[in-house]
């Protein structure tokens, strides 16, 4: 989880994370345990089909904090090096 907090190249939120997975840009996906299943289930399915590593985080508040935002977050991803937006 420390890696997510330090990464400058990440997505925050289910829509952006799903786009990154579909474009094969996600290195690892972080899911909050207390996120609504209807929100994270499609992301988890995409991770399974593309063999992207999934890391569970205690809750949405903690995940938001790891992403350096002031609100909770259902999911986030670290992007592969060379993906658009990577340094």
C-alpha positions as CSV (number, residue, x, y, z in Angstrom):
1,X,0.0,0.0,0.0
2,X,3.0,2.2,0.6
3,X,3.7,1.9,-3.1
4,X,0.3,3.4,-4.0
5,X,0.8,6.3,-1.8
6,X,4.2,7.1,-3.3
7,X,3.2,6.5,-6.9
8,X,2.7,9.6,-9.1
9,X,1.2,7.4,-11.9
10,X,-2.1,6.1,-10.7
11,X,-5.9,6.2,-11.3
12,X,-8.4,7.1,-8.6
13,X,-12.0,5.9,-8.8
14,X,-13.8,3.0,-10.5
15,X,-14.3,4.5,-13.9
16,X,-10.7,5.6,-14.4
17,X,-9.4,2.3,-13.0
18,X,-11.6,0.3,-15.3
19,X,-10.3,2.2,-18.3
20,X,-6.7,1.5,-17.3
21,X,-7.5,-2.2,-16.9
22,X,-9.2,-2.4,-20.3
23,X,-6.2,-0.6,-21.9
24,X,-3.8,-3.0,-20.2
25,X,-2.2,-0.1,-18.3
26,X,-2.9,-1.3,-14.7
27,X,0.0,-2.9,-12.8
28,X,-2.0,-3.4,-9.6
29,X,-5.5,-2.5,-8.5
30,X,-6.5,-1.5,-4.9
31,X,-10.1,-2.2,-3.7
32,X,-11.7,-0.9,-0.5
33,X,-13.3,-3.7,1.5
34,X,-16.3,-1.6,2.4
35,X,-17.0,-0.4,-1.2
36,X,-20.3,-1.2,-2.7
37,X,-20.2,-4.6,-4.5
38,X,-22.0,-3.2,-7.5
39,X,-19.2,-0.6,-8.0
40,X,-16.2,-2.9,-7.6
41,X,-17.5,-6.2,-9.0
42,X,-17.0,-5.2,-12.7
43,X,-13.4,-4.0,-11.8
44,X,-12.7,-7.3,-10.0
45,X,-14.0,-9.2,-13.0
46,X,-11.8,-7.2,-15.4
47,X,-8.8,-7.9,-13.1
48,X,-9.5,-11.6,-13.1
49,X,-9.8,-11.8,-16.9
50,X,-6.6,-9.8,-17.5
51,X,-4.7,-11.3,-14.6
52,X,-4.1,-7.9,-12.8
53,X,-3.1,-8.2,-9.2
54,X,-5.7,-7.0,-6.7
55,X,-4.9,-5.6,-3.2
56,X,-7.6,-5.2,-0.6
57,X,-7.5,-2.1,1.5
58,X,-9.2,-1.8,4.9
59,X,-11.8,0.8,3.8
60,X,-12.7,3.6,1.4
61,X,-11.4,6.3,3.8
62,X,-8.0,4.7,4.0
63,X,-7.8,4.2,0.2
64,X,-8.7,7.8,-0.3
65,X,-5.9,8.8,2.0
66,X,-3.4,6.6,0.1
67,X,-4.5,8.4,-3.1
68,X,-3.9,11.8,-1.5
69,X,-7.6,12.8,-1.7
70,X,-9.8,14.1,1.0
71,X,-12.7,11.7,0.4
72,X,-13.2,8.0,0.3
73,X,-12.3,5.9,-2.8
74,X,-13.7,2.5,-3.9
75,X,-10.8,1.6,-6.1
76,X,-7.5,2.8,-7.5
77,X,-4.7,1.5,-9.6
78,X,-1.0,1.9,-10.1
79,X,-0.2,2.3,-13.8
80,X,2.5,0.5,-15.7
81,X,5.6,2.5,-16.6
82,X,5.2,4.0,-20.0
83,X,1.4,4.2,-19.7
84,X,0.0,7.7,-20.6
85,X,0.6,10.0,-17.6
86,X,3.6,8.1,-16.3
87,X,6.7,10.1,-15.6
